[in-house]
């Protein structure tokens, strides 16, 4: 997933459940940074506070296929089983 820039709340998963990684602190993420990659083990949830995130899949030939955009209020990282899907 590629970021177009914005503010995100990062929740980590532990044995006790989901908790904000910095006690609810909002993290600013610059444009063109990744929160996670397709196939990474899922260990965090993200809530978009402001800005946009682009969800994409990498095709077998290396091209990227955009599958969606997420704006303020979106929750990322809850899809799929144990790995990030996009």
Biopython code that builds the backbone (N, CA, C, O; Angstrom):
import numpy as np
from Bio.PDB.StructureBuilder import StructureBuilder

atoms = [
    (1, "UNK", "N", (0.823, -1.157, 0.000)),
    (1, "UNK", "CA", (0.000, 0.000, 0.000)),
    (1, "UNK", "C", (0.877, 1.234, 0.000)),
    (1, "UNK", "O", (1.829, 1.319, 0.776)),
    (2, "UNK", "N", (0.578, 2.167, -0.838)),
    (2, "UNK", "CA", (1.342, 3.403, -0.962)),
    (2, "UNK", "C", (0.524, 4.556, -0.395)),
    (2, "UNK", "O", (-0.692, 4.608, -0.578)),
    (3, "UNK", "N", (1.174, 5.456, 0.274)),
    (3, "UNK", "CA", (0.498, 6.573, 0.915)),
    (3, "UNK", "C", (0.648, 7.832, 0.069)),
    (3, "UNK", "O", (1.726, 8.112, -0.455)),
    (4, "UNK", "N", (-0.425, 8.579, -0.060)),
    (4, "UNK", "CA", (-0.340, 9.871, -0.716)),
    (4, "UNK", "C", (-0.095, 10.970, 0.313)),
    (4, "UNK", "O", (-0.112, 12.156, -0.016)),
    (5, "UNK", "N", (0.126, 10.574, 1.537)),
    (5, "UNK", "CA", (0.409, 11.513, 2.620)),
    (5, "UNK", "C", (-0.799, 11.678, 3.514)),
    (5, "UNK", "O", (-1.929, 11.756, 3.032)),
    (6, "UNK", "N", (-0.565, 11.733, 4.823)),
    (6, "UNK", "CA", (-1.671, 11.914, 5.743)),
    (6, "UNK", "C", (-1.324, 11.498, 7.149)),
    (6, "UNK", "O", (-0.164, 11.230, 7.462)),
    (7, "UNK", "N", (-2.335, 11.445, 7.997)),
    (7, "UNK", "CA", (-2.172, 11.091, 9.403)),
    (7, "UNK", "C", (-2.872, 9.768, 9.650)),
    (7, "UNK", "O", (-4.001, 9.564, 9.202)),
    (8, "UNK", "N", (-2.197, 8.857, 10.371)),
    (8, "UNK", "CA", (-2.711, 7.519, 10.618)),
    (8, "UNK", "C", (-2.548, 7.163, 12.087)),
    (8, "UNK", "O", (-1.553, 7.526, 12.714)),
    (9, "UNK", "N", (-3.534, 6.446, 12.638)),
    (9, "UNK", "CA", (-3.399, 5.872, 13.965)),
    (9, "UNK", "C", (-3.016, 4.415, 13.760)),
    (9, "UNK", "O", (-3.676, 3.695, 13.010)),
    (10, "UNK", "N", (-1.959, 3.983, 14.419)),
    (10, "UNK", "CA", (-1.390, 2.647, 14.260)),
    (10, "UNK", "C", (-1.737, 1.806, 15.486)),
    (10, "UNK", "O", (-1.340, 2.152, 16.599)),
    (11, "UNK", "N", (-2.471, 0.708, 15.300)),
    (11, "UNK", "CA", (-2.828, -0.208, 16.376)),
    (11, "UNK", "C", (-2.042, -1.502, 16.216)),
    (11, "UNK", "O", (-2.077, -2.113, 15.148)),
    (12, "UNK", "N", (-1.332, -1.930, 17.258)),
    (12, "UNK", "CA", (-0.557, -3.168, 17.224)),
    (12, "UNK", "C", (-1.343, -4.308, 17.852)),
    (12, "UNK", "O", (-2.148, -4.103, 18.761)),
    (13, "UNK", "N", (-1.094, -5.514, 17.353)),
    (13, "UNK", "CA", (-1.754, -6.704, 17.894)),
    (13, "UNK", "C", (-0.806, -7.392, 18.867)),
    (13, "UNK", "O", (0.363, -7.621, 18.555)),
    (14, "UNK", "N", (-1.318, -7.717, 20.039)),
    (14, "UNK", "CA", (-0.541, -8.454, 21.041)),
    (14, "UNK", "C", (-1.431, -9.550, 21.605)),
    (14, "UNK", "O", (-2.587, -9.687, 21.202)),
    (15, "UNK", "N", (-0.901, -10.322, 22.524)),
    (15, "UNK", "CA", (-1.685, -11.391, 23.149)),
    (15, "UNK", "C", (-2.903, -10.822, 23.874)),
    (15, "UNK", "O", (-3.925, -11.498, 23.998)),
    (16, "UNK", "N", (-2.799, -9.593, 24.348)),
    (16, "UNK", "CA", (-3.900, -8.964, 25.079)),
    (16, "UNK", "C", (-4.956, -8.374, 24.146)),
    (16, "UNK", "O", (-6.035, -7.991, 24.600)),
    (17, "UNK", "N", (-4.656, -8.296, 22.849)),
    (17, "UNK", "CA", (-5.610, -7.731, 21.887)),
    (17, "UNK", "C", (-4.988, -6.585, 21.106)),
    (17, "UNK", "O", (-3.766, -6.497, 20.977)),
    (18, "UNK", "N", (-5.833, -5.712, 20.589)),
    (18, "UNK", "CA", (-5.378, -4.570, 19.793)),
    (18, "UNK", "C", (-5.250, -3.342, 20.684)),
    (18, "UNK", "O", (-6.147, -3.053, 21.476)),
    (19, "UNK", "N", (-4.141, -2.619, 20.559)),
    (19, "UNK", "CA", (-3.938, -1.393, 21.329)),
    (19, "UNK", "C", (-3.162, -0.393, 20.482)),
    (19, "UNK", "O", (-2.335, -0.781, 19.657)),
    (20, "UNK", "N", (-3.430, 0.895, 20.686)),
    (20, "UNK", "CA", (-2.706, 1.930, 19.961)),
    (20, "UNK", "C", (-1.233, 1.834, 20.315)),
    (20, "UNK", "O", (-0.878, 1.748, 21.490)),
    (21, "UNK", "N", (-0.372, 1.849, 19.302)),
    (21, "UNK", "CA", (1.054, 1.633, 19.528)),
    (21, "UNK", "C", (1.720, 2.773, 20.297)),
    (21, "UNK", "O", (2.690, 2.546, 21.021)),
    (22, "UNK", "N", (1.215, 3.983, 20.149)),
    (22, "UNK", "CA", (1.782, 5.129, 20.864)),
    (22, "UNK", "C", (0.715, 5.802, 21.716)),
    (22, "UNK", "O", (0.594, 7.027, 21.714)),
    (23, "UNK", "N", (-0.046, 5.015, 22.434)),
    (23, "UNK", "CA", (-1.102, 5.526, 23.323)),
    (23, "UNK", "C", (-2.033, 6.490, 22.600)),
    (23, "UNK", "O", (-2.374, 7.548, 23.130)),
    (24, "UNK", "N", (-2.441, 6.125, 21.390)),
    (24, "UNK", "CA", (-3.395, 6.935, 20.644)),
    (24, "UNK", "C", (-2.786, 8.050, 19.828)),
    (24, "UNK", "O", (-3.511, 8.854, 19.243)),
    (25, "UNK", "N", (-1.461, 8.113, 19.778)),
    (25, "UNK", "CA", (-0.810, 9.171, 19.009)),
    (25, "UNK", "C", (-1.077, 8.983, 17.522)),
    (25, "UNK", "O", (-1.102, 7.858, 17.023)),
    (26, "UNK", "N", (-1.273, 10.075, 16.832)),
    (26, "UNK", "CA", (-1.454, 10.059, 15.382)),
    (26, "UNK", "C", (-0.094, 10.223, 14.737)),
    (26, "UNK", "O", (0.677, 11.114, 15.093)),
    (27, "UNK", "N", (0.193, 9.344, 13.775)),
    (27, "UNK", "CA", (1.489, 9.364, 13.095)),
    (27, "UNK", "C", (1.322, 9.987, 11.715)),
    (27, "UNK", "O", (0.463, 9.567, 10.940)),
    (28, "UNK", "N", (2.139, 10.985, 11.410)),
    (28, "UNK", "CA", (2.150, 11.593, 10.081)),
    (28, "UNK", "C", (3.010, 10.724, 9.159)),
    (28, "UNK", "O", (4.149, 10.392, 9.488)),
    (29, "UNK", "N", (2.460, 10.368, 8.018)),
    (29, "UNK", "CA", (3.181, 9.534, 7.051)),
    (29, "UNK", "C", (3.338, 10.350, 5.776)),
    (29, "UNK", "O", (2.343, 10.800, 5.208)),
    (30, "UNK", "N", (4.585, 10.551, 5.311)),
    (30, "UNK", "CA", (4.786, 11.332, 4.095)),
    (30, "UNK", "C", (4.326, 10.581, 2.845)),
    (30, "UNK", "O", (4.169, 9.361, 2.861)),
    (31, "UNK", "N", (4.118, 11.319, 1.781)),
    (31, "UNK", "CA", (3.705, 10.726, 0.504)),
    (31, "UNK", "C", (4.727, 9.698, 0.034)),
    (31, "UNK", "O", (5.925, 9.840, 0.275)),
    (32, "UNK", "N", (4.235, 8.665, -0.638)),
    (32, "UNK", "CA", (5.028, 7.599, -1.264)),
    (32, "UNK", "C", (5.702, 6.665, -0.273)),
    (32, "UNK", "O", (6.615, 5.931, -0.651)),
    (33, "UNK", "N", (5.282, 6.672, 0.975)),
    (33, "UNK", "CA", (5.773, 5.718, 1.968)),
    (33, "UNK", "C", (4.772, 4.571, 2.064)),
    (33, "UNK", "O", (3.597, 4.738, 1.736)),
    (34, "UNK", "N", (5.234, 3.419, 2.511)),
    (34, "UNK", "CA", (4.371, 2.249, 2.648)),
    (34, "UNK", "C", (4.103, 1.970, 4.128)),
    (34, "UNK", "O", (5.003, 2.054, 4.964)),
    (35, "UNK", "N", (2.849, 1.638, 4.434)),
    (35, "UNK", "CA", (2.510, 1.176, 5.776)),
    (35, "UNK", "C", (2.812, -0.310, 5.888)),
    (35, "UNK", "O", (3.285, -0.778, 6.924)),
    (36, "UNK", "N", (2.538, -1.051, 4.818)),
    (36, "UNK", "CA", (2.822, -2.489, 4.763)),
    (36, "UNK", "C", (2.847, -2.914, 3.310)),
    (36, "UNK", "O", (2.421, -2.175, 2.422)),
    (37, "UNK", "N", (3.351, -4.113, 3.081)),
    (37, "UNK", "CA", (3.421, -4.673, 1.735)),
    (37, "UNK", "C", (2.535, -5.907, 1.641)),
    (37, "UNK", "O", (2.309, -6.594, 2.637)),
    (38, "UNK", "N", (2.040, -6.183, 0.454)),
    (38, "UNK", "CA", (1.248, -7.373, 0.192)),
    (38, "UNK", "C", (2.025, -8.613, 0.622)),
    (38, "UNK", "O", (3.183, -8.785, 0.241)),
    (39, "UNK", "N", (1.396, -9.472, 1.409)),
    (39, "UNK", "CA", (2.036, -10.702, 1.867)),
    (39, "UNK", "C", (2.739, -10.600, 3.209)),
    (39, "UNK", "O", (3.107, -11.624, 3.784)),
    (40, "UNK", "N", (2.939, -9.375, 3.732)),
    (40, "UNK", "CA", (3.530, -9.217, 5.065)),
    (40, "UNK", "C", (2.584, -9.805, 6.102)),
    (40, "UNK", "O", (1.367, -9.796, 5.922)),
    (41, "UNK", "N", (3.156, -10.319, 7.195)),
    (41, "UNK", "CA", (2.325, -10.821, 8.289)),
    (41, "UNK", "C", (1.551, -9.665, 8.902)),
    (41, "UNK", "O", (2.112, -8.606, 9.186)),
    (42, "UNK", "N", (0.256, -9.880, 9.101)),
    (42, "UNK", "CA", (-0.604, -8.825, 9.631)),
    (42, "UNK", "C", (-0.394, -8.694, 11.133)),
    (42, "UNK", "O", (-0.642, -9.635, 11.887)),
    (43, "UNK", "N", (0.063, -7.527, 11.558)),
    (43, "UNK", "CA", (0.288, -7.294, 12.975)),
    (43, "UNK", "C", (-0.249, -5.949, 13.424)),
    (43, "UNK", "O", (-0.232, -5.635, 14.614)),
    (44, "UNK", "N", (-0.730, -5.146, 12.468)),
    (44, "UNK", "CA", (-1.208, -3.814, 12.800)),
    (44, "UNK", "C", (-2.500, -3.501, 12.052)),
    (44, "UNK", "O", (-2.746, -4.019, 10.962)),
    (45, "UNK", "N", (-3.306, -2.657, 12.650)),
    (45, "UNK", "CA", (-4.456, -2.023, 12.013)),
    (45, "UNK", "C", (-4.146, -0.543, 11.910)),
    (45, "UNK", "O", (-3.433, 0.006, 12.750)),
    (46, "UNK", "N", (-4.674, 0.100, 10.891)),
    (46, "UNK", "CA", (-4.439, 1.526, 10.702)),
    (46, "UNK", "C", (-5.773, 2.220, 10.482)),
    (46, "UNK", "O", (-6.632, 1.711, 9.762)),
    (47, "UNK", "N", (-5.946, 3.380, 11.102)),
    (47, "UNK", "CA", (-7.118, 4.214, 10.885)),
    (47, "UNK", "C", (-6.631, 5.488, 10.217)),
    (47, "UNK", "O", (-5.741, 6.165, 10.732)),
    (48, "UNK", "N", (-7.215, 5.817, 9.065)),
    (48, "UNK", "CA", (-6.832, 7.023, 8.340)),
    (48, "UNK", "C", (-7.514, 8.214, 9.008)),
    (48, "UNK", "O", (-8.742, 8.294, 9.039)),
    (49, "UNK", "N", (-6.731, 9.122, 9.534)),
    (49, "UNK", "CA", (-7.259, 10.339, 10.157)),
    (49, "UNK", "C", (-7.422, 11.440, 9.120)),
    (49, "UNK", "O", (-8.421, 12.159, 9.130)),
    (50, "UNK", "N", (-6.451, 11.578, 8.229)),
    (50, "UNK", "CA", (-6.524, 12.566, 7.147)),
    (50, "UNK", "C", (-5.620, 12.089, 6.025)),
    (50, "UNK", "O", (-4.725, 11.273, 6.244)),
    (51, "UNK", "N", (-5.851, 12.590, 4.842)),
    (51, "UNK", "CA", (-5.062, 12.181, 3.684)),
    (51, "UNK", "C", (-5.673, 10.970, 2.999)),
    (51, "UNK", "O", (-6.827, 10.618, 3.238)),
    (52, "UNK", "N", (-4.873, 10.337, 2.136)),
    (52, "UNK", "CA", (-5.338, 9.206, 1.333)),
    (52, "UNK", "C", (-4.286, 8.116, 1.297)),
    (52, "UNK", "O", (-3.087, 8.382, 1.379)),
    (53, "UNK", "N", (-4.753, 6.891, 1.173)),
    (53, "UNK", "CA", (-3.876, 5.740, 0.967)),
    (53, "UNK", "C", (-4.335, 5.033, -0.301)),
    (53, "UNK", "O", (-5.534, 4.916, -0.557)),
    (54, "UNK", "N", (-3.384, 4.567, -1.084)),
    (54, "UNK", "CA", (-3.687, 3.824, -2.309)),
    (54, "UNK", "C", (-3.414, 2.350, -2.051)),
    (54, "UNK", "O", (-2.323, 1.989, -1.608)),
    (55, "UNK", "N", (-4.390, 1.501, -2.322)),
    (55, "UNK", "CA", (-4.220, 0.055, -2.190)),
    (55, "UNK", "C", (-3.929, -0.520, -3.569)),
    (55, "UNK", "O", (-4.637, -0.224, -4.531)),
    (56, "UNK", "N", (-2.893, -1.336, -3.666)),
    (56, "UNK", "CA", (-2.582, -1.944, -4.956)),
    (56, "UNK", "C", (-2.082, -3.358, -4.768)),
    (56, "UNK", "O", (-1.668, -3.742, -3.674)),
    (57, "UNK", "N", (-2.123, -4.125, -5.831)),
    (57, "UNK", "CA", (-1.564, -5.477, -5.876)),
    (57, "UNK", "C", (-0.457, -5.475, -6.907)),
    (57, "UNK", "O", (-0.536, -4.774, -7.916)),
    (58, "UNK", "N", (0.572, -6.259, -6.651)),
    (58, "UNK", "CA", (1.651, -6.409, -7.614)),
    (58, "UNK", "C", (1.359, -7.636, -8.472)),
    (58, "UNK", "O", (1.188, -8.740, -7.955)),
    (59, "UNK", "N", (1.304, -7.433, -9.774)),
    (59, "UNK", "CA", (1.017, -8.511, -10.703)),
    (59, "UNK", "C", (2.276, -9.331, -10.975)),
    (59, "UNK", "O", (3.381, -8.896, -10.649)),
    (60, "UNK", "N", (2.116, -10.511, -11.568)),
    (60, "UNK", "CA", (3.260, -11.399, -11.811)),
    (60, "UNK", "C", (4.317, -10.764, -12.703)),
    (60, "UNK", "O", (5.491, -11.122, -12.612)),
    (61, "UNK", "N", (3.925, -9.825, -13.567)),
    (61, "UNK", "CA", (4.899, -9.168, -14.439)),
    (61, "UNK", "C", (5.523, -7.932, -13.792)),
    (61, "UNK", "O", (6.282, -7.209, -14.439)),
    (62, "UNK", "N", (5.204, -7.682, -12.501)),
    (62, "UNK", "CA", (5.805, -6.574, -11.764)),
    (62, "UNK", "C", (5.004, -5.285, -11.795)),
    (62, "UNK", "O", (5.324, -4.347, -11.065)),
    (63, "UNK", "N", (3.976, -5.216, -12.619)),
    (63, "UNK", "CA", (3.148, -4.011, -12.667)),
    (63, "UNK", "C", (2.251, -3.944, -11.433)),
    (63, "UNK", "O", (1.959, -4.957, -10.798)),
    (64, "UNK", "N", (1.824, -2.728, -11.112)),
    (64, "UNK", "CA", (0.926, -2.526, -9.973)),
    (64, "UNK", "C", (-0.487, -2.289, -10.478)),
    (64, "UNK", "O", (-0.702, -1.495, -11.394)),
    (65, "UNK", "N", (-1.457, -2.984, -9.873)),
    (65, "UNK", "CA", (-2.859, -2.794, -10.188)),
    (65, "UNK", "C", (-3.522, -2.130, -8.995)),
    (65, "UNK", "O", (-3.586, -2.718, -7.915)),
    (66, "UNK", "N", (-4.019, -0.908, -9.178)),
    (66, "UNK", "CA", (-4.693, -0.184, -8.099)),
    (66, "UNK", "C", (-6.043, -0.845, -7.857)),
    (66, "UNK", "O", (-6.830, -1.032, -8.784)),
    (67, "UNK", "N", (-6.303, -1.200, -6.592)),
    (67, "UNK", "CA", (-7.566, -1.852, -6.245)),
    (67, "UNK", "C", (-8.457, -0.962, -5.382)),
    (67, "UNK", "O", (-9.598, -1.323, -5.096)),
    (68, "UNK", "N", (-7.950, 0.190, -4.968)),
    (68, "UNK", "CA", (-8.791, 1.087, -4.197)),
    (68, "UNK", "C", (-8.026, 2.226, -3.556)),
    (68, "UNK", "O", (-6.796, 2.238, -3.525)),
    (69, "UNK", "N", (-8.787, 3.183, -3.045)),
    (69, "UNK", "CA", (-8.240, 4.309, -2.303)),
    (69, "UNK", "C", (-8.983, 4.402, -0.978)),
    (69, "UNK", "O", (-10.179, 4.117, -0.917)),
    (70, "UNK", "N", (-8.291, 4.797, 0.074)),
    (70, "UNK", "CA", (-8.893, 4.931, 1.401)),
    (70, "UNK", "C", (-8.668, 6.344, 1.903)),
    (70, "UNK", "O", (-7.550, 6.857, 1.862)),
    (71, "UNK", "N", (-9.738, 6.971, 2.377)),
    (71, "UNK", "CA", (-9.661, 8.321, 2.918)),
    (71, "UNK", "C", (-9.945, 8.333, 4.410)),
    (71, "UNK", "O", (-9.961, 7.290, 5.064)),
    (72, "UNK", "N", (-10.165, 9.513, 4.928)),
    (72, "UNK", "CA", (-10.402, 9.696, 6.369)),
    (72, "UNK", "C", (-11.533, 8.796, 6.858)),
    (72, "UNK", "O", (-12.591, 8.720, 6.234)),
    (73, "UNK", "N", (-11.299, 8.115, 7.982)),
    (73, "UNK", "CA", (-12.271, 7.214, 8.570)),
    (73, "UNK", "C", (-12.106, 5.765, 8.150)),
    (73, "UNK", "O", (-12.738, 4.883, 8.731)),
    (74, "UNK", "N", (-11.276, 5.501, 7.161)),
    (74, "UNK", "CA", (-11.060, 4.127, 6.699)),
    (74, "UNK", "C", (-10.180, 3.359, 7.674)),
    (74, "UNK", "O", (-9.276, 3.919, 8.294)),
    (75, "UNK", "N", (-10.463, 2.061, 7.796)),
    (75, "UNK", "CA", (-9.651, 1.165, 8.619)),
    (75, "UNK", "C", (-8.939, 0.209, 7.686)),
    (75, "UNK", "O", (-9.573, -0.448, 6.861)),
    (76, "UNK", "N", (-7.623, 0.129, 7.812)),
    (76, "UNK", "CA", (-6.807, -0.709, 6.934)),
    (76, "UNK", "C", (-6.191, -1.853, 7.720)),
    (76, "UNK", "O", (-5.830, -1.693, 8.886)),
    (77, "UNK", "N", (-6.073, -3.006, 7.080)),
    (77, "UNK", "CA", (-5.377, -4.133, 7.692)),
    (77, "UNK", "C", (-6.269, -5.154, 8.349)),
    (77, "UNK", "O", (-5.771, -6.027, 9.061)),
    (78, "UNK", "N", (-7.589, -5.080, 8.135)),
    (78, "UNK", "CA", (-8.465, -6.053, 8.777)),
    (78, "UNK", "C", (-8.916, -7.159, 7.821)),
    (78, "UNK", "O", (-9.555, -8.124, 8.242)),
    (79, "UNK", "N", (-8.583, -7.019, 6.537)),
    (79, "UNK", "CA", (-9.004, -8.012, 5.560)),
    (79, "UNK", "C", (-8.095, -9.240, 5.592)),
    (79, "UNK", "O", (-6.953, -9.168, 6.046)),
    (80, "UNK", "N", (-8.607, -10.348, 5.114)),
    (80, "UNK", "CA", (-7.797, -11.545, 4.976)),
    (80, "UNK", "C", (-7.544, -12.276, 6.272)),
    (80, "UNK", "O", (-8.121, -11.964, 7.314)),
    (81, "UNK", "N", (-6.666, -13.257, 6.180)),
    (81, "UNK", "CA", (-6.335, -14.086, 7.352)),
    (81, "UNK", "C", (-5.150, -13.487, 8.082)),
    (81, "UNK", "O", (-5.284, -12.451, 8.733)),
    (82, "UNK", "N", (-3.982, -14.128, 7.983)),
    (82, "UNK", "CA", (-2.830, -13.686, 8.741)),
    (82, "UNK", "C", (-1.891, -12.761, 7.985)),
    (82, "UNK", "O", (-0.947, -12.228, 8.568)),
    (83, "UNK", "N", (-2.140, -12.561, 6.687)),
    (83, "UNK", "CA", (-1.263, -11.717, 5.867)),
    (83, "UNK", "C", (-2.061, -10.567, 5.267)),
    (83, "UNK", "O", (-3.275, -10.660, 5.085)),
    (84, "UNK", "N", (-1.343, -9.463, 4.961)),
    (84, "UNK", "CA", (-1.984, -8.344, 4.282)),
    (84, "UNK", "C", (-2.283, -8.742, 2.844)),
    (84, "UNK", "O", (-1.421, -9.302, 2.166)),
    (85, "UNK", "N", (-3.497, -8.459, 2.368)),
    (85, "UNK", "CA", (-3.923, -8.885, 1.039)),
    (85, "UNK", "C", (-3.483, -7.928, -0.068)),
    (85, "UNK", "O", (-3.270, -8.364, -1.199)),
    (86, "UNK", "N", (-3.344, -6.643, 0.228)),
    (86, "UNK", "CA", (-2.993, -5.650, -0.799)),
    (86, "UNK", "C", (-1.761, -4.881, -0.382)),
    (86, "UNK", "O", (-1.306, -4.001, -1.111)),
]
sb = StructureBuilder()
sb.init_structure("model")
sb.init_model(0)
sb.init_chain("A")
sb.init_seg("    ")
for serial, (resi, resn, name, xyz) in enumerate(atoms, 1):
    if name == "N":
        sb.init_residue(resn, " ", resi, " ")
    sb.init_atom(name, np.array(xyz, "f"), 0.0, 1.0, " ", f" {name:<3s}", serial, name[0])
structure = sb.get_structure()
